[in-house]
Amino acid sequence: MEKFWLISVNMGYGHQRTAFPLRNFAKEWIQANDYEEIPKRDRDIWEWSRKGYEFISRFKKIPLLGDFAFSVFDFFQRIYYFYPKRDLSQPNFAIERQYSLFKSGWGKHLIENLKSKNANLPIVSTFFTPAFMAEYFDYPGEIFLIVCDADVSRSWAPLKPKESKIKYFVPNERVFERLQLYGVKKENIFLTGYPLPIENIGSENMEILKEDLKFRLLNLDPDFVYFSKYRELILSKLGNLPEKSDHPLTILFSVGGVGAQKEIGAKILWRLKEKIKEKKVKVILSAGIKKWVKDYFLNCIKYLKIEKFLGESIEIIFEEKIEDYFEKFNKALRKTDILWTKPSELSFYSALGIPIIIAPPIGSQEEFNMRYLLKSGFGIFQENPDYLEQWLFDWLRKGYLAEAAMQGFVEGEKLGTFKILETIKKFLK
């Protein structure tokens, strides 16, 4: 197919992770806040936004004062209750502020640069601001916007949604309906699912995903409690299971883009130390591209005197470049049985047949992602990590996590990347 401009922002991991599965189909992958020759004023505005979010996210850990400061910040990006259904098209403060910055020229350089290179190529953005910039500065090609949460605030719809030509790729029915309440035209919303990494799926027949899930189920249902109840479902969806798993029970704990909740990773090591020593459990700690998070985990491992298990039953995922990190993360997921994470965009990775242990959400959108996971049966909210070695193995014995894995696989949308590419292709004809 003809290429497109792929645009994201390097603010946290979510918008870049959403773009990553589409990278090989794009003419160029551009970071709207950090591209070559970006004007200083444009960069400064982006940096103010990024640093403000990171500061507030870290400050949130301060008792009382931190929670209050974060609640004020979160107020401006909050998501209203869905019911009763009503007209929510009135723009909020954040949207009006963005458009006032566009009026002063913020983003014009980026869009004019794309026009000069090839104005006919579609723009595919994983963050709303570059899509709004493209429309404001009259980009002539198609503009697509990929939503990366299970529900969205008014900030995801443009100033005048009924007049907008922006087309949305949305992950679930709730976002499909929510955008219409914000005034987005129904014909501009496409229910594709979230774009998951093709290397974890295979073709549209999902041969890689199914093979990985077969081995995973053996670790998640050691006493065959779930299998005894849903044998026919498993056989119809996956075929016969292998005699034994090809890896030990593996938990991947993922730290957020600002290093949030790294302390949970330390508690996982502490409470599962004996299982790690016996090589009955493998713990993967995802530090992302933050060296200080990697060093924190290394210090924890040293303190617990389990350094010799690094590379065997303990692994740290860290890379300096974001693309290398995502590649390594996706590879590790193939042998991961449980993904422990705050309910970010990784919530949609439950469709790979990986059950989610839900860490406390940070911000309004993650509250709604958590609701999505719980209502769908794709994840379970964490119990007290201080007693992990008790409740985790209770869950395994009872088949709870096997049930969440199969529920995510059966009910979750797995082919979002393919559907997004197919929809773009239709608009190019």
C-alpha positions as CSV (number, residue, x, y, z in Angstrom):
1,M,0.0,0.0,0.0
2,E,1.0,3.7,-0.4
3,K,2.8,5.1,2.7
4,F,1.6,7.6,5.2
5,W,3.0,10.1,7.7
6,L,3.0,8.4,11.1
7,I,3.0,11.0,14.0
8,S,3.2,10.5,17.7
9,V,4.7,12.3,20.7
10,N,7.4,11.1,23.1
11,M,5.5,12.0,26.2
12,G,5.3,8.8,28.2
13,Y,5.2,5.5,26.3
14,G,1.5,5.3,25.3
15,H,1.4,7.3,22.1
16,Q,4.7,5.8,20.7
17,R,3.7,2.3,21.7
18,T,0.4,2.8,19.7
19,A,2.4,3.9,16.7
20,F,5.1,1.2,16.9
21,P,3.1,-1.6,15.1
22,L,2.5,0.7,12.1
23,R,6.1,1.9,11.8
24,N,7.1,-0.4,8.9
25,F,4.1,0.8,6.8
26,A,4.9,4.5,7.2
27,K,6.8,6.8,4.9
28,E,8.3,8.3,8.1
29,W,7.7,8.1,11.8
30,I,7.7,11.7,13.3
31,Q,7.7,12.8,16.9
32,A,5.6,16.0,16.8
33,N,7.4,17.4,19.8
34,D,10.9,16.3,18.9
35,Y,11.6,16.3,15.2
36,E,14.5,17.7,13.2
37,E,14.4,21.5,12.8
38,I,11.5,22.0,15.1
39,P,11.3,25.7,16.0
40,K,12.5,26.5,19.5
41,R,9.1,28.1,20.5
42,D,7.2,25.0,19.4
43,R,9.6,22.7,21.3
44,D,9.3,24.9,24.4
45,I,5.5,24.7,24.4
46,W,5.7,20.9,24.1
47,E,8.3,20.6,26.8
48,W,6.3,22.7,29.2
49,S,3.4,20.3,28.8
50,R,5.6,17.2,29.2
51,K,7.6,18.3,32.2
52,G,4.4,19.5,33.9
53,Y,2.8,16.1,33.5
54,E,5.9,14.3,34.7
55,F,6.4,16.6,37.7
56,I,2.7,16.2,38.8
57,S,2.9,12.4,38.3
58,R,5.9,12.1,40.6
59,F,4.6,14.7,43.1
60,K,1.4,12.6,43.4
61,K,3.3,10.3,45.8
62,I,3.5,13.1,48.4
63,P,0.8,12.4,51.0
64,L,-2.2,14.7,50.9
65,L,-0.6,17.6,49.0
66,G,0.4,15.3,46.0
67,D,-3.1,13.9,45.7
68,F,-4.6,17.4,45.8
69,A,-2.2,18.7,43.1
70,F,-2.8,15.8,40.8
71,S,-6.6,16.0,41.2
72,V,-6.5,19.7,40.1
73,F,-4.3,18.7,37.1
74,D,-6.6,15.7,36.3
75,F,-9.7,17.9,36.5
76,F,-8.9,19.5,33.1
77,Q,-8.6,16.1,31.4
78,R,-11.4,14.3,33.2
79,I,-13.9,12.0,31.5
80,Y,-17.5,12.7,32.3
81,Y,-19.9,9.9,33.2
82,F,-21.4,8.4,30.1
83,Y,-25.0,8.3,31.3
84,P,-27.3,10.0,30.8
85,K,-26.4,10.3,27.1
86,R,-26.3,14.0,26.3
87,D,-24.7,16.6,24.1
88,L,-21.0,17.0,25.3
89,S,-19.8,18.9,22.2
90,Q,-19.0,22.1,24.1
91,P,-15.2,22.5,24.1
92,N,-13.3,22.4,27.4
93,F,-10.6,24.8,28.6
94,A,-7.8,22.5,27.3
95,I,-9.1,22.5,23.8
96,E,-9.7,26.3,23.7
97,R,-6.2,26.8,25.0
98,Q,-4.7,24.5,22.3
99,Y,-6.5,26.4,19.5
100,S,-5.3,29.7,20.8
101,L,-1.7,28.4,20.6
102,F,-2.4,27.2,17.0
103,K,-3.6,30.8,16.2
104,S,-0.2,32.0,17.4
105,G,1.6,29.6,15.0
106,W,2.2,26.5,17.2
107,G,2.5,23.5,14.9
108,K,2.5,25.4,11.6
109,H,6.1,24.5,10.9
110,L,5.4,20.8,11.3
111,I,2.4,20.8,8.9
112,E,4.0,23.0,6.3
113,N,7.0,20.7,6.4
114,L,4.8,17.7,5.6
115,K,3.0,19.6,2.9
116,S,6.3,20.5,1.2
117,K,7.4,16.8,1.2
118,N,4.2,15.2,0.0
119,A,0.8,16.8,0.8
120,N,-1.1,13.8,-0.7
121,L,0.1,11.3,1.9
122,P,-2.4,10.7,4.8
123,I,-1.4,11.7,8.3
124,V,-1.9,9.0,10.9
125,S,-1.5,10.4,14.4
126,T,-1.7,8.6,17.8
127,F,-2.1,11.9,19.7
128,F,-4.9,14.4,19.1
129,T,-2.8,17.6,19.0
130,P,-0.9,16.9,15.8
131,A,-4.2,15.9,14.1
132,F,-5.8,19.1,15.2
133,M,-2.7,21.0,14.0
134,A,-3.0,19.4,10.6
135,E,-6.6,20.4,10.2
136,Y,-6.1,23.9,11.5
137,F,-3.3,24.5,9.0
138,D,-5.2,23.1,6.1
139,Y,-3.4,19.9,5.4
140,P,-5.0,18.7,2.1
141,G,-4.6,14.9,2.6
142,E,-6.6,12.6,4.9
143,I,-6.1,12.9,8.6
144,F,-6.5,9.8,10.8
145,L,-6.4,9.8,14.6
146,I,-5.9,6.6,16.6
147,V,-7.4,6.5,20.1
148,C,-5.3,4.6,22.7
149,D,-7.6,4.5,25.7
150,A,-10.9,2.7,26.5
151,D,-12.7,6.0,27.0
152,V,-11.7,9.6,26.2
153,S,-12.2,13.1,27.4
154,R,-13.5,16.0,25.3
155,S,-9.9,16.9,24.5
156,W,-9.9,14.1,21.8
157,A,-12.5,16.0,19.7
158,P,-11.6,19.2,17.8
159,L,-12.9,22.6,18.5
160,K,-15.7,22.3,16.0
161,P,-16.2,18.5,15.7
162,K,-19.3,18.6,13.4
163,E,-17.2,20.5,10.8
164,S,-14.1,18.3,11.1
165,K,-12.7,16.0,8.5
166,I,-10.6,14.0,11.0
167,K,-11.3,10.3,10.9
168,Y,-10.9,8.2,14.1
169,F,-9.7,4.6,14.7
170,V,-11.2,3.6,18.0
171,P,-10.5,0.5,20.2
172,N,-14.0,-0.2,21.5
173,E,-17.7,0.6,21.3
174,R,-17.6,3.0,24.2
175,V,-15.2,5.3,22.4
176,F,-17.2,4.9,19.3
177,E,-20.3,6.2,21.1
178,R,-18.4,8.7,23.3
179,L,-17.0,10.6,20.3
180,Q,-20.5,11.0,18.9
181,L,-21.6,12.7,22.1
182,Y,-18.7,15.1,21.6
183,G,-20.1,15.9,18.2
184,V,-17.9,13.8,15.9
185,K,-19.8,12.6,12.8
186,K,-20.5,8.8,13.0
187,E,-19.2,8.3,9.5
188,N,-15.8,9.5,10.6
189,I,-15.4,6.9,13.4
190,F,-14.1,3.4,12.6
191,L,-14.3,0.6,15.2
192,T,-11.0,-1.1,14.4
193,G,-9.6,-2.1,17.8
194,Y,-6.2,-1.1,19.2
195,P,-3.1,-1.7,17.0
196,L,-1.3,-4.6,18.6
197,P,2.2,-5.7,17.5
198,I,2.1,-8.0,14.4
199,E,5.1,-9.9,15.7
200,N,3.0,-11.2,18.6
201,I,0.1,-12.2,16.3
202,G,1.4,-13.5,13.0
203,S,-1.0,-13.3,10.1
204,E,-4.7,-12.6,10.4
205,N,-4.9,-16.3,11.2
206,M,-3.1,-15.5,14.5
207,E,-0.9,-18.5,14.4
208,I,1.8,-17.0,16.7
209,L,-0.7,-15.7,19.2
210,K,-2.5,-19.0,19.4
211,E,0.7,-21.0,19.9
212,D,1.9,-18.8,22.6
213,L,-1.4,-18.9,24.4
214,K,-1.4,-22.7,24.4
215,F,1.8,-22.8,26.5
216,R,0.7,-19.9,28.7
217,L,-2.5,-21.7,29.7
218,L,-0.6,-24.6,31.1
219,N,1.2,-22.2,33.6
220,L,-2.0,-20.3,34.4
221,D,-4.1,-23.3,35.1
222,P,-1.7,-25.8,36.8
223,D,-4.6,-27.9,38.4
224,F,-6.7,-27.8,35.2
225,V,-9.6,-26.2,37.0
226,Y,-10.4,-23.8,34.2
227,F,-9.7,-26.5,31.5
228,S,-12.1,-29.0,33.1
229,K,-14.9,-26.4,32.8
230,Y,-14.1,-25.0,29.4
231,R,-12.4,-27.8,27.6
232,E,-14.5,-27.5,24.5
233,L,-13.9,-23.7,24.2
234,I,-10.1,-24.2,24.5
235,L,-10.1,-27.0,21.9
236,S,-12.3,-25.1,19.5
237,K,-10.3,-21.9,19.7
238,L,-6.7,-23.3,20.1
239,G,-6.7,-27.0,19.4
240,N,-4.9,-29.5,21.6
241,L,-2.6,-28.1,24.3
242,P,1.1,-29.3,24.6
243,E,2.0,-31.7,27.3
244,K,3.9,-29.1,29.3
245,S,4.8,-25.4,29.0
246,D,8.0,-24.3,27.3
247,H,8.8,-21.8,30.1
248,P,8.4,-21.3,33.9
249,L,5.6,-19.2,35.3
250,T,6.6,-15.7,34.1
251,I,5.4,-12.3,35.4
252,L,6.2,-9.1,33.5
253,F,5.9,-6.0,35.6
254,S,5.8,-2.8,33.5
255,V,6.8,0.6,34.9
256,G,5.1,3.7,33.4
257,G,6.9,6.3,31.3
258,V,7.7,8.6,34.3
259,G,8.9,5.7,36.4
260,A,5.6,5.4,38.2
261,Q,5.0,2.5,40.6
262,K,8.5,1.0,40.4
263,E,8.2,0.1,44.1
264,I,5.7,-2.6,43.2
265,G,8.4,-4.2,41.1
266,A,10.7,-4.3,44.2
267,K,7.9,-6.0,46.2
268,I,7.4,-8.6,43.6
269,L,11.1,-9.5,43.9
270,W,10.9,-9.5,47.6
271,R,7.8,-11.7,48.0
272,L,8.7,-14.1,45.2
273,K,12.4,-14.4,46.2
274,E,12.3,-18.0,47.2
275,K,10.4,-19.0,44.0
276,I,12.9,-17.1,42.0
277,K,15.8,-19.0,43.7
278,E,14.0,-22.3,43.0
279,K,13.5,-21.2,39.3
280,K,9.8,-21.9,39.6
281,V,9.0,-18.3,38.8
282,K,10.6,-15.8,36.4
283,V,10.2,-12.1,37.0
284,I,10.7,-9.6,34.1
285,L,11.0,-6.0,35.2
286,S,10.3,-3.5,32.4
287,A,12.3,-0.3,33.0
288,G,11.7,1.2,29.6
289,I,14.2,3.8,28.5
290,K,14.8,5.1,32.1
291,K,18.3,4.1,33.3
292,W,17.5,5.3,36.8
293,V,14.6,2.9,36.9
294,K,16.9,0.1,35.7
295,D,19.5,1.0,38.4
296,Y,16.7,1.0,41.1
297,F,15.8,-2.5,40.2
298,L,19.5,-3.6,40.1
299,N,19.9,-2.1,43.6
300,C,16.8,-4.0,44.8
301,I,18.2,-7.3,43.4
302,K,21.6,-6.7,45.1
303,Y,19.9,-5.9,48.4
304,L,17.9,-9.2,48.2
305,K,21.1,-11.0,47.3
306,I,19.6,-12.6,44.2
307,E,22.1,-11.1,41.6
308,K,23.2,-14.5,40.4
309,F,19.7,-15.1,39.0
310,L,19.9,-12.2,36.6
311,G,19.5,-13.4,33.1
312,E,17.8,-16.6,34.3
313,S,14.8,-16.2,36.6
314,I,15.1,-12.4,36.7
315,E,15.3,-10.1,33.6
316,I,15.3,-6.4,33.3
317,I,14.1,-4.8,30.0
318,F,15.9,-1.6,29.3
319,E,17.1,0.1,26.1
320,E,18.2,3.6,25.4
321,K,16.2,3.9,22.2
322,I,12.4,3.6,22.4
323,E,12.1,1.4,19.3
324,D,14.6,-1.1,20.7
325,Y,12.7,-1.1,24.0
326,F,9.4,-1.9,22.3
327,E,11.0,-4.6,20.2
328,K,12.5,-6.2,23.3
329,F,9.2,-5.8,25.3
330,N,7.1,-7.5,22.6
331,K,9.6,-10.4,22.3
332,A,9.4,-10.9,26.1
333,L,5.6,-10.9,26.0
334,R,5.6,-14.1,24.0
335,K,6.9,-16.0,27.0
336,T,5.0,-13.9,29.6
337,D,2.1,-15.4,31.5
338,I,0.9,-12.4,33.5
339,L,1.3,-8.7,32.7
340,W,1.2,-6.5,35.8
341,T,0.8,-2.9,34.9
342,K,-1.2,0.2,35.6
343,P,-4.2,0.4,33.3
344,S,-2.5,2.3,30.4
345,E,-2.7,1.5,26.7
346,L,-1.3,-1.9,27.8
347,S,-4.8,-2.8,28.9
348,F,-5.5,-3.7,25.2
349,Y,-2.7,-6.2,25.3
350,S,-5.1,-8.5,27.1
351,A,-6.4,-9.4,23.7
352,L,-3.1,-11.3,23.2
353,G,-4.4,-13.8,25.8
354,I,-2.3,-12.2,28.6
355,P,-4.2,-11.6,31.8
356,I,-3.6,-8.3,33.5
357,I,-2.9,-7.7,37.1
358,I,-4.1,-4.1,37.5
359,A,-1.9,-1.7,39.5
360,P,-3.6,1.4,40.8
361,P,-4.6,3.8,38.0
362,I,-3.0,7.3,37.6
363,G,-5.4,9.8,36.1
364,S,-9.0,9.8,34.8
365,Q,-8.3,7.9,31.5
366,E,-6.7,5.0,33.5
367,E,-9.6,4.9,35.8
368,F,-11.8,4.2,32.8
369,N,-9.3,1.7,31.3
370,M,-9.5,-0.2,34.6
371,R,-13.3,-0.3,34.4
372,Y,-12.9,-1.7,30.9
373,L,-10.6,-4.4,32.1
374,L,-12.8,-5.4,35.0
375,K,-16.1,-5.3,33.2
376,S,-14.7,-7.3,30.3
377,G,-13.1,-9.9,32.6
378,F,-9.6,-9.3,31.1
379,G,-7.9,-8.3,34.3
380,I,-8.0,-8.5,38.1
381,F,-7.1,-5.6,40.5
382,Q,-4.0,-6.4,42.5
383,E,-4.3,-7.4,46.1
384,N,-1.8,-6.2,48.7
385,P,1.7,-6.8,47.2
386,D,2.9,-7.6,50.7
387,Y,1.1,-10.9,50.5
388,L,1.7,-11.6,46.9
389,E,3.0,-15.1,47.5
390,Q,-0.3,-16.0,49.0
391,W,-3.0,-14.5,46.7
392,L,-1.1,-15.0,43.4
393,F,-0.9,-18.8,43.9
394,D,-4.5,-18.9,45.1
395,W,-5.6,-17.3,41.9
396,L,-3.5,-19.8,39.8
397,R,-4.9,-22.8,41.7
398,K,-8.5,-21.5,41.1
399,G,-7.9,-20.8,37.4
400,Y,-8.8,-17.1,37.7
401,L,-5.9,-15.9,35.5
402,A,-6.5,-18.6,32.9
403,E,-10.1,-17.4,32.7
404,A,-8.9,-13.8,32.2
405,A,-6.5,-14.9,29.5
406,M,-9.1,-16.8,27.5
407,Q,-11.7,-14.0,28.0
408,G,-9.2,-11.4,26.6
409,F,-8.4,-13.7,23.7
410,V,-11.9,-14.6,22.8
411,E,-13.6,-11.2,23.4
412,G,-10.8,-8.7,22.8
413,E,-10.1,-7.2,19.4
414,K,-6.8,-8.7,18.2
415,L,-6.6,-7.5,14.6
416,G,-6.6,-3.7,15.1
417,T,-3.4,-3.2,13.2
418,F,-4.7,-5.1,10.1
419,K,-8.0,-3.3,10.2
420,I,-6.4,0.2,10.5
421,L,-4.1,-0.5,7.5
422,E,-7.1,-1.8,5.5
423,T,-9.2,1.2,6.2
424,I,-6.4,3.6,5.2
425,K,-6.0,1.7,2.0
426,K,-9.6,2.2,1.1
427,F,-9.3,5.9,1.4
428,L,-6.3,5.9,-0.9
429,K,-8.2,4.4,-3.8
